[in-house]
Amino acid sequence: MSNTIAIPLQTYLTLLIDQKTLKTLQRGGVDNWDGIDWAMENAPASLAALEELDGDPDLTLEMINEALKAK
């Protein structure tokens, strides 16, 4: 089984922009923002589910899709 997926070029561009935006905010100290704790506590469950998959050597697309369904 391959460890790659095909996505539309526009989706790839959006992901890159989002990643660069996040890194820029982190470098700017957004983690010191008064509302960061509230925002993270109220993040969708899918974020935590996806983070749990990070680094899993047996990661599959099905695991990601299941994590995205978390409410």
PyMOL Python script that loads the backbone (N, CA, C, O; Angstrom):
from pymol import cmd

cmd.read_pdbstr("""\
ATOM      1  N   MET A   1       0.841  -1.191   0.000  1.00  0.00           N
ATOM      2  CA  MET A   1       0.000   0.000   0.000  1.00  0.00           C
ATOM      3  C   MET A   1       0.881   1.248   0.000  1.00  0.00           C
ATOM      4  O   MET A   1       1.893   1.298   0.700  1.00  0.00           O
ATOM      5  N   SER A   2       0.506   2.228  -0.765  1.00  0.00           N
ATOM      6  CA  SER A   2       1.261   3.465  -0.903  1.00  0.00           C
ATOM      7  C   SER A   2       1.020   4.400   0.282  1.00  0.00           C
ATOM      8  O   SER A   2      -0.060   4.406   0.874  1.00  0.00           O
ATOM      9  N   ASN A   3       2.026   5.176   0.613  1.00  0.00           N
ATOM     10  CA  ASN A   3       1.902   6.185   1.663  1.00  0.00           C
ATOM     11  C   ASN A   3       1.628   7.562   1.089  1.00  0.00           C
ATOM     12  O   ASN A   3       1.903   8.574   1.735  1.00  0.00           O
ATOM     13  N   THR A   4       1.096   7.605  -0.103  1.00  0.00           N
ATOM     14  CA  THR A   4       0.789   8.884  -0.734  1.00  0.00           C
ATOM     15  C   THR A   4      -0.679   8.908  -1.150  1.00  0.00           C
ATOM     16  O   THR A   4      -1.310   7.868  -1.340  1.00  0.00           O
ATOM     17  N   ILE A   5      -1.201  10.124  -1.286  1.00  0.00           N
ATOM     18  CA  ILE A   5      -2.558  10.311  -1.790  1.00  0.00           C
ATOM     19  C   ILE A   5      -2.516  11.400  -2.847  1.00  0.00           C
ATOM     20  O   ILE A   5      -1.592  12.213  -2.875  1.00  0.00           O
ATOM     21  N   ALA A   6      -3.492  11.413  -3.696  1.00  0.00           N
ATOM     22  CA  ALA A   6      -3.608  12.458  -4.710  1.00  0.00           C
ATOM     23  C   ALA A   6      -4.688  13.435  -4.262  1.00  0.00           C
ATOM     24  O   ALA A   6      -5.793  13.034  -3.898  1.00  0.00           O
ATOM     25  N   ILE A   7      -4.356  14.708  -4.294  1.00  0.00           N
ATOM     26  CA  ILE A   7      -5.337  15.744  -3.961  1.00  0.00           C
ATOM     27  C   ILE A   7      -5.307  16.801  -5.055  1.00  0.00           C
ATOM     28  O   ILE A   7      -4.306  16.941  -5.758  1.00  0.00           O
ATOM     29  N   PRO A   8      -6.388  17.539  -5.199  1.00  0.00           N
ATOM     30  CA  PRO A   8      -6.391  18.616  -6.194  1.00  0.00           C
ATOM     31  C   PRO A   8      -5.322  19.663  -5.870  1.00  0.00           C
ATOM     32  O   PRO A   8      -5.039  19.933  -4.703  1.00  0.00           O
ATOM     33  N   LEU A   9      -4.751  20.234  -6.888  1.00  0.00           N
ATOM     34  CA  LEU A   9      -3.710  21.234  -6.719  1.00  0.00           C
ATOM     35  C   LEU A   9      -4.184  22.398  -5.854  1.00  0.00           C
ATOM     36  O   LEU A   9      -3.417  22.902  -5.033  1.00  0.00           O
ATOM     37  N   GLN A  10      -5.418  22.829  -6.020  1.00  0.00           N
ATOM     38  CA  GLN A  10      -5.942  23.940  -5.211  1.00  0.00           C
ATOM     39  C   GLN A  10      -5.997  23.560  -3.732  1.00  0.00           C
ATOM     40  O   GLN A  10      -5.716  24.396  -2.873  1.00  0.00           O
ATOM     41  N   THR A  11      -6.352  22.318  -3.422  1.00  0.00           N
ATOM     42  CA  THR A  11      -6.373  21.856  -2.033  1.00  0.00           C
ATOM     43  C   THR A  11      -4.963  21.870  -1.455  1.00  0.00           C
ATOM     44  O   THR A  11      -4.763  22.287  -0.314  1.00  0.00           O
ATOM     45  N   TYR A  12      -3.995  21.421  -2.228  1.00  0.00           N
ATOM     46  CA  TYR A  12      -2.601  21.439  -1.803  1.00  0.00           C
ATOM     47  C   TYR A  12      -2.152  22.866  -1.506  1.00  0.00           C
ATOM     48  O   TYR A  12      -1.511  23.119  -0.487  1.00  0.00           O
ATOM     49  N   LEU A  13      -2.486  23.791  -2.390  1.00  0.00           N
ATOM     50  CA  LEU A  13      -2.133  25.193  -2.186  1.00  0.00           C
ATOM     51  C   LEU A  13      -2.766  25.725  -0.902  1.00  0.00           C
ATOM     52  O   LEU A  13      -2.104  26.409  -0.122  1.00  0.00           O
ATOM     53  N   THR A  14      -4.034  25.418  -0.682  1.00  0.00           N
ATOM     54  CA  THR A  14      -4.729  25.863   0.533  1.00  0.00           C
ATOM     55  C   THR A  14      -4.047  25.311   1.783  1.00  0.00           C
ATOM     56  O   THR A  14      -3.871  26.035   2.763  1.00  0.00           O
ATOM     57  N   LEU A  15      -3.665  24.046   1.756  1.00  0.00           N
ATOM     58  CA  LEU A  15      -2.974  23.436   2.902  1.00  0.00           C
ATOM     59  C   LEU A  15      -1.630  24.112   3.161  1.00  0.00           C
ATOM     60  O   LEU A  15      -1.266  24.348   4.313  1.00  0.00           O
ATOM     61  N   LEU A  16      -0.899  24.422   2.103  1.00  0.00           N
ATOM     62  CA  LEU A  16       0.377  25.110   2.268  1.00  0.00           C
ATOM     63  C   LEU A  16       0.185  26.504   2.859  1.00  0.00           C
ATOM     64  O   LEU A  16       0.939  26.913   3.743  1.00  0.00           O
ATOM     65  N   ILE A  17      -0.818  27.231   2.376  1.00  0.00           N
ATOM     66  CA  ILE A  17      -1.100  28.567   2.912  1.00  0.00           C
ATOM     67  C   ILE A  17      -1.480  28.468   4.387  1.00  0.00           C
ATOM     68  O   ILE A  17      -0.996  29.247   5.209  1.00  0.00           O
ATOM     69  N   ASP A  18      -2.342  27.515   4.721  1.00  0.00           N
ATOM     70  CA  ASP A  18      -2.744  27.332   6.124  1.00  0.00           C
ATOM     71  C   ASP A  18      -1.541  26.997   7.002  1.00  0.00           C
ATOM     72  O   ASP A  18      -1.418  27.515   8.113  1.00  0.00           O
ATOM     73  N   GLN A  19      -0.655  26.134   6.508  1.00  0.00           N
ATOM     74  CA  GLN A  19       0.529  25.755   7.275  1.00  0.00           C
ATOM     75  C   GLN A  19       1.434  26.962   7.500  1.00  0.00           C
ATOM     76  O   GLN A  19       1.899  27.192   8.616  1.00  0.00           O
ATOM     77  N   LYS A  20       1.682  27.729   6.446  1.00  0.00           N
ATOM     78  CA  LYS A  20       2.541  28.913   6.568  1.00  0.00           C
ATOM     79  C   LYS A  20       1.911  29.954   7.488  1.00  0.00           C
ATOM     80  O   LYS A  20       2.618  30.613   8.250  1.00  0.00           O
ATOM     81  N   THR A  21       0.593  30.106   7.424  1.00  0.00           N
ATOM     82  CA  THR A  21      -0.110  31.042   8.306  1.00  0.00           C
ATOM     83  C   THR A  21       0.052  30.619   9.759  1.00  0.00           C
ATOM     84  O   THR A  21       0.364  31.444  10.617  1.00  0.00           O
ATOM     85  N   LEU A  22      -0.157  29.346  10.035  1.00  0.00           N
ATOM     86  CA  LEU A  22      -0.012  28.835  11.404  1.00  0.00           C
ATOM     87  C   LEU A  22       1.404  29.058  11.917  1.00  0.00           C
ATOM     88  O   LEU A  22       1.589  29.548  13.031  1.00  0.00           O
ATOM     89  N   LYS A  23       2.398  28.707  11.123  1.00  0.00           N
ATOM     90  CA  LYS A  23       3.794  28.887  11.548  1.00  0.00           C
ATOM     91  C   LYS A  23       4.100  30.356  11.810  1.00  0.00           C
ATOM     92  O   LYS A  23       4.811  30.681  12.760  1.00  0.00           O
ATOM     93  N   THR A  24       3.568  31.243  10.975  1.00  0.00           N
ATOM     94  CA  THR A  24       3.773  32.678  11.159  1.00  0.00           C
ATOM     95  C   THR A  24       3.148  33.150  12.471  1.00  0.00           C
ATOM     96  O   THR A  24       3.765  33.911  13.216  1.00  0.00           O
ATOM     97  N   LEU A  25       1.932  32.702  12.752  1.00  0.00           N
ATOM     98  CA  LEU A  25       1.264  33.075  14.000  1.00  0.00           C
ATOM     99  C   LEU A  25       2.009  32.530  15.207  1.00  0.00           C
ATOM    100  O   LEU A  25       2.147  33.220  16.217  1.00  0.00           O
ATOM    101  N   GLN A  26       2.489  31.298  15.111  1.00  0.00           N
ATOM    102  CA  GLN A  26       3.243  30.712  16.219  1.00  0.00           C
ATOM    103  C   GLN A  26       4.527  31.493  16.482  1.00  0.00           C
ATOM    104  O   GLN A  26       4.868  31.755  17.635  1.00  0.00           O
ATOM    105  N   ARG A  27       5.239  31.864  15.421  1.00  0.00           N
ATOM    106  CA  ARG A  27       6.460  32.660  15.591  1.00  0.00           C
ATOM    107  C   ARG A  27       6.138  34.028  16.180  1.00  0.00           C
ATOM    108  O   ARG A  27       6.961  34.613  16.885  1.00  0.00           O
ATOM    109  N   GLY A  28       4.945  34.539  15.895  1.00  0.00           N
ATOM    110  CA  GLY A  28       4.534  35.845  16.404  1.00  0.00           C
ATOM    111  C   GLY A  28       4.011  35.814  17.830  1.00  0.00           C
ATOM    112  O   GLY A  28       3.677  36.858  18.391  1.00  0.00           O
ATOM    113  N   GLY A  29       3.935  34.631  18.421  1.00  0.00           N
ATOM    114  CA  GLY A  29       3.542  34.526  19.817  1.00  0.00           C
ATOM    115  C   GLY A  29       2.062  34.327  20.045  1.00  0.00           C
ATOM    116  O   GLY A  29       1.565  34.646  21.125  1.00  0.00           O
ATOM    117  N   VAL A  30       1.331  33.806  19.057  1.00  0.00           N
ATOM    118  CA  VAL A  30      -0.107  33.608  19.234  1.00  0.00           C
ATOM    119  C   VAL A  30      -0.396  32.699  20.430  1.00  0.00           C
ATOM    120  O   VAL A  30      -1.487  32.746  20.999  1.00  0.00           O
ATOM    121  N   ASP A  31       0.580  31.874  20.810  1.00  0.00           N
ATOM    122  CA  ASP A  31       0.370  31.005  21.959  1.00  0.00           C
ATOM    123  C   ASP A  31       0.315  31.792  23.266  1.00  0.00           C
ATOM    124  O   ASP A  31      -0.051  31.239  24.304  1.00  0.00           O
ATOM    125  N   ASN A  32       0.670  33.064  23.229  1.00  0.00           N
ATOM    126  CA  ASN A  32       0.553  33.926  24.407  1.00  0.00           C
ATOM    127  C   ASN A  32      -0.741  34.732  24.420  1.00  0.00           C
ATOM    128  O   ASN A  32      -0.983  35.515  25.339  1.00  0.00           O
ATOM    129  N   TRP A  33      -1.567  34.537  23.402  1.00  0.00           N
ATOM    130  CA  TRP A  33      -2.849  35.228  23.294  1.00  0.00           C
ATOM    131  C   TRP A  33      -3.755  34.783  24.439  1.00  0.00           C
ATOM    132  O   TRP A  33      -3.765  33.606  24.799  1.00  0.00           O
ATOM    133  N   ASP A  34      -4.519  35.722  25.015  1.00  0.00           N
ATOM    134  CA  ASP A  34      -5.391  35.411  26.147  1.00  0.00           C
ATOM    135  C   ASP A  34      -6.413  34.328  25.820  1.00  0.00           C
ATOM    136  O   ASP A  34      -6.811  33.570  26.704  1.00  0.00           O
ATOM    137  N   GLY A  35      -6.839  34.246  24.572  1.00  0.00           N
ATOM    138  CA  GLY A  35      -7.883  33.297  24.218  1.00  0.00           C
ATOM    139  C   GLY A  35      -7.393  31.950  23.720  1.00  0.00           C
ATOM    140  O   GLY A  35      -8.204  31.116  23.317  1.00  0.00           O
ATOM    141  N   ILE A  36      -6.085  31.713  23.736  1.00  0.00           N
ATOM    142  CA  ILE A  36      -5.563  30.467  23.165  1.00  0.00           C
ATOM    143  C   ILE A  36      -6.070  29.243  23.918  1.00  0.00           C
ATOM    144  O   ILE A  36      -6.418  28.242  23.292  1.00  0.00           O
ATOM    145  N   ASP A  37      -6.117  29.299  25.232  1.00  0.00           N
ATOM    146  CA  ASP A  37      -6.595  28.146  26.008  1.00  0.00           C
ATOM    147  C   ASP A  37      -8.052  27.849  25.688  1.00  0.00           C
ATOM    148  O   ASP A  37      -8.425  26.693  25.489  1.00  0.00           O
ATOM    149  N   TRP A  38      -8.875  28.892  25.638  1.00  0.00           N
ATOM    150  CA  TRP A  38     -10.291  28.695  25.308  1.00  0.00           C
ATOM    151  C   TRP A  38     -10.431  28.098  23.917  1.00  0.00           C
ATOM    152  O   TRP A  38     -11.201  27.159  23.710  1.00  0.00           O
ATOM    153  N   ALA A  39      -9.681  28.649  22.959  1.00  0.00           N
ATOM    154  CA  ALA A  39      -9.783  28.176  21.574  1.00  0.00           C
ATOM    155  C   ALA A  39      -9.408  26.703  21.477  1.00  0.00           C
ATOM    156  O   ALA A  39     -10.094  25.935  20.802  1.00  0.00           O
ATOM    157  N   MET A  40      -8.343  26.304  22.131  1.00  0.00           N
ATOM    158  CA  MET A  40      -7.906  24.912  22.049  1.00  0.00           C
ATOM    159  C   MET A  40      -8.854  23.976  22.796  1.00  0.00           C
ATOM    160  O   MET A  40      -9.079  22.844  22.366  1.00  0.00           O
ATOM    161  N   GLU A  41      -9.406  24.446  23.908  1.00  0.00           N
ATOM    162  CA  GLU A  41     -10.382  23.624  24.639  1.00  0.00           C
ATOM    163  C   GLU A  41     -11.665  23.442  23.840  1.00  0.00           C
ATOM    164  O   GLU A  41     -12.378  22.456  24.026  1.00  0.00           O
ATOM    165  N   ASN A  42     -11.959  24.374  22.963  1.00  0.00           N
ATOM    166  CA  ASN A  42     -13.175  24.318  22.162  1.00  0.00           C
ATOM    167  C   ASN A  42     -12.908  23.899  20.710  1.00  0.00           C
ATOM    168  O   ASN A  42     -13.776  24.036  19.848  1.00  0.00           O
ATOM    169  N   ALA A  43     -11.728  23.399  20.459  1.00  0.00           N
ATOM    170  CA  ALA A  43     -11.404  22.893  19.124  1.00  0.00           C
ATOM    171  C   ALA A  43     -12.243  21.648  18.862  1.00  0.00           C
ATOM    172  O   ALA A  43     -12.622  20.955  19.806  1.00  0.00           O
ATOM    173  N   PRO A  44     -12.533  21.358  17.617  1.00  0.00           N
ATOM    174  CA  PRO A  44     -13.309  20.156  17.322  1.00  0.00           C
ATOM    175  C   PRO A  44     -12.556  18.905  17.764  1.00  0.00           C
ATOM    176  O   PRO A  44     -11.326  18.865  17.732  1.00  0.00           O
ATOM    177  N   ALA A  45     -13.301  17.895  18.173  1.00  0.00           N
ATOM    178  CA  ALA A  45     -12.701  16.628  18.611  1.00  0.00           C
ATOM    179  C   ALA A  45     -11.846  16.020  17.513  1.00  0.00           C
ATOM    180  O   ALA A  45     -10.912  15.268  17.790  1.00  0.00           O
ATOM    181  N   SER A  46     -12.163  16.343  16.276  1.00  0.00           N
ATOM    182  CA  SER A  46     -11.382  15.787  15.169  1.00  0.00           C
ATOM    183  C   SER A  46      -9.923  16.238  15.226  1.00  0.00           C
ATOM    184  O   SER A  46      -9.038  15.505  14.784  1.00  0.00           O
ATOM    185  N   LEU A  47      -9.658  17.429  15.762  1.00  0.00           N
ATOM    186  CA  LEU A  47      -8.276  17.892  15.874  1.00  0.00           C
ATOM    187  C   LEU A  47      -7.500  16.976  16.801  1.00  0.00           C
ATOM    188  O   LEU A  47      -6.405  16.532  16.454  1.00  0.00           O
ATOM    189  N   ALA A  48      -8.045  16.685  17.970  1.00  0.00           N
ATOM    190  CA  ALA A  48      -7.375  15.782  18.914  1.00  0.00           C
ATOM    191  C   ALA A  48      -7.218  14.389  18.318  1.00  0.00           C
ATOM    192  O   ALA A  48      -6.181  13.749  18.489  1.00  0.00           O
ATOM    193  N   ALA A  49      -8.244  13.922  17.620  1.00  0.00           N
ATOM    194  CA  ALA A  49      -8.181  12.596  17.005  1.00  0.00           C
ATOM    195  C   ALA A  49      -7.093  12.546  15.942  1.00  0.00           C
ATOM    196  O   ALA A  49      -6.383  11.546  15.835  1.00  0.00           O
ATOM    197  N   LEU A  50      -6.951  13.602  15.159  1.00  0.00           N
ATOM    198  CA  LEU A  50      -5.907  13.649  14.142  1.00  0.00           C
ATOM    199  C   LEU A  50      -4.524  13.717  14.790  1.00  0.00           C
ATOM    200  O   LEU A  50      -3.590  13.053  14.341  1.00  0.00           O
ATOM    201  N   GLU A  51      -4.399  14.515  15.838  1.00  0.00           N
ATOM    202  CA  GLU A  51      -3.111  14.635  16.522  1.00  0.00           C
ATOM    203  C   GLU A  51      -2.661  13.295  17.099  1.00  0.00           C
ATOM    204  O   GLU A  51      -1.466  13.000  17.129  1.00  0.00           O
ATOM    205  N   GLU A  52      -3.608  12.488  17.554  1.00  0.00           N
ATOM    206  CA  GLU A  52      -3.267  11.171  18.091  1.00  0.00           C
ATOM    207  C   GLU A  52      -2.657  10.268  17.019  1.00  0.00           C
ATOM    208  O   GLU A  52      -1.889   9.358  17.333  1.00  0.00           O
ATOM    209  N   LEU A  53      -2.993  10.516  15.777  1.00  0.00           N
ATOM    210  CA  LEU A  53      -2.477   9.695  14.677  1.00  0.00           C
ATOM    211  C   LEU A  53      -1.071  10.098  14.255  1.00  0.00           C
ATOM    212  O   LEU A  53      -0.371   9.324  13.602  1.00  0.00           O
ATOM    213  N   ASP A  54      -0.659  11.299  14.624  1.00  0.00           N
ATOM    214  CA  ASP A  54       0.624  11.822  14.193  1.00  0.00           C
ATOM    215  C   ASP A  54       1.750  10.896  14.638  1.00  0.00           C
ATOM    216  O   ASP A  54       1.887  10.596  15.825  1.00  0.00           O
ATOM    217  N   GLY A  55       2.543  10.451  13.690  1.00  0.00           N
ATOM    218  CA  GLY A  55       3.673   9.582  13.985  1.00  0.00           C
ATOM    219  C   GLY A  55       3.349   8.103  13.991  1.00  0.00           C
ATOM    220  O   GLY A  55       4.248   7.282  14.172  1.00  0.00           O
ATOM    221  N   ASP A  56       2.093   7.741  13.799  1.00  0.00           N
ATOM    222  CA  ASP A  56       1.703   6.328  13.774  1.00  0.00           C
ATOM    223  C   ASP A  56       2.319   5.665  12.541  1.00  0.00           C
ATOM    224  O   ASP A  56       2.015   6.062  11.416  1.00  0.00           O
ATOM    225  N   PRO A  57       3.165   4.679  12.730  1.00  0.00           N
ATOM    226  CA  PRO A  57       3.816   4.055  11.575  1.00  0.00           C
ATOM    227  C   PRO A  57       2.852   3.249  10.700  1.00  0.00           C
ATOM    228  O   PRO A  57       3.169   2.929   9.555  1.00  0.00           O
ATOM    229  N   ASP A  58       1.685   2.927  11.239  1.00  0.00           N
ATOM    230  CA  ASP A  58       0.696   2.148  10.488  1.00  0.00           C
ATOM    231  C   ASP A  58      -0.460   3.012   9.989  1.00  0.00           C
ATOM    232  O   ASP A  58      -1.547   2.502   9.718  1.00  0.00           O
ATOM    233  N   LEU A  59      -0.226   4.320   9.868  1.00  0.00           N
ATOM    234  CA  LEU A  59      -1.260   5.265   9.463  1.00  0.00           C
ATOM    235  C   LEU A  59      -1.872   4.884   8.116  1.00  0.00           C
ATOM    236  O   LEU A  59      -1.173   4.534   7.166  1.00  0.00           O
ATOM    237  N   THR A  60      -3.205   4.967   8.071  1.00  0.00           N
ATOM    238  CA  THR A  60      -3.922   4.702   6.825  1.00  0.00           C
ATOM    239  C   THR A  60      -4.897   5.842   6.562  1.00  0.00           C
ATOM    240  O   THR A  60      -5.246   6.603   7.464  1.00  0.00           O
ATOM    241  N   LEU A  61      -5.324   5.943   5.324  1.00  0.00           N
ATOM    242  CA  LEU A  61      -6.324   6.940   4.960  1.00  0.00           C
ATOM    243  C   LEU A  61      -7.616   6.691   5.721  1.00  0.00           C
ATOM    244  O   LEU A  61      -8.303   7.636   6.107  1.00  0.00           O
ATOM    245  N   GLU A  62      -7.943   5.446   5.934  1.00  0.00           N
ATOM    246  CA  GLU A  62      -9.157   5.110   6.681  1.00  0.00           C
ATOM    247  C   GLU A  62      -9.085   5.643   8.110  1.00  0.00           C
ATOM    248  O   GLU A  62     -10.082   6.131   8.643  1.00  0.00           O
ATOM    249  N   MET A  63      -7.903   5.550   8.735  1.00  0.00           N
ATOM    250  CA  MET A  63      -7.741   6.078  10.097  1.00  0.00           C
ATOM    251  C   MET A  63      -7.954   7.590  10.116  1.00  0.00           C
ATOM    252  O   MET A  63      -8.584   8.121  11.030  1.00  0.00           O
ATOM    253  N   ILE A  64      -7.431   8.274   9.112  1.00  0.00           N
ATOM    254  CA  ILE A  64      -7.605   9.720   9.029  1.00  0.00           C
ATOM    255  C   ILE A  64      -9.070  10.076   8.832  1.00  0.00           C
ATOM    256  O   ILE A  64      -9.599  10.965   9.500  1.00  0.00           O
ATOM    257  N   ASN A  65      -9.719   9.378   7.913  1.00  0.00           N
ATOM    258  CA  ASN A  65     -11.129   9.634   7.662  1.00  0.00           C
ATOM    259  C   ASN A  65     -11.981   9.394   8.897  1.00  0.00           C
ATOM    260  O   ASN A  65     -12.934  10.131   9.150  1.00  0.00           O
ATOM    261  N   GLU A  66     -11.645   8.377   9.659  1.00  0.00           N
ATOM    262  CA  GLU A  66     -12.385   8.086  10.897  1.00  0.00           C
ATOM    263  C   GLU A  66     -12.165   9.200  11.918  1.00  0.00           C
ATOM    264  O   GLU A  66     -13.104   9.617  12.596  1.00  0.00           O
ATOM    265  N   ALA A  67     -10.939   9.677  12.027  1.00  0.00           N
ATOM    266  CA  ALA A  67     -10.630  10.774  12.951  1.00  0.00           C
ATOM    267  C   ALA A  67     -11.377  12.048  12.571  1.00  0.00           C
ATOM    268  O   ALA A  67     -11.814  12.800  13.443  1.00  0.00           O
ATOM    269  N   LEU A  68     -11.521  12.287  11.289  1.00  0.00           N
ATOM    270  CA  LEU A  68     -12.235  13.488  10.833  1.00  0.00           C
ATOM    271  C   LEU A  68     -13.724  13.453  11.203  1.00  0.00           C
ATOM    272  O   LEU A  68     -14.376  14.497  11.245  1.00  0.00           O
ATOM    273  N   LYS A  69     -14.250  12.282  11.465  1.00  0.00           N
ATOM    274  CA  LYS A  69     -15.662  12.147  11.839  1.00  0.00           C
ATOM    275  C   LYS A  69     -15.916  12.471  13.298  1.00  0.00           C
ATOM    276  O   LYS A  69     -17.068  12.635  13.699  1.00  0.00           O
ATOM    277  N   ALA A  70     -14.853  12.568  14.111  1.00  0.00           N
ATOM    278  CA  ALA A  70     -15.019  12.838  15.549  1.00  0.00           C
ATOM    279  C   ALA A  70     -15.726  14.176  15.742  1.00  0.00           C
ATOM    280  O   ALA A  70     -15.399  15.161  15.081  1.00  0.00           O
ATOM    281  N   LYS A  71     -16.674  14.201  16.630  1.00  0.00           N
ATOM    282  CA  LYS A  71     -17.438  15.442  16.876  1.00  0.00           C
ATOM    283  C   LYS A  71     -16.836  16.235  18.003  1.00  0.00           C
ATOM    284  O   LYS A  71     -17.343  17.302  18.348  1.00  0.00           O
TER     285      LYS A  71
END
""", "prot")
cmd.dss("prot")
cmd.show_as("cartoon", "prot")
cmd.util.cbc("prot")
cmd.orient("prot")
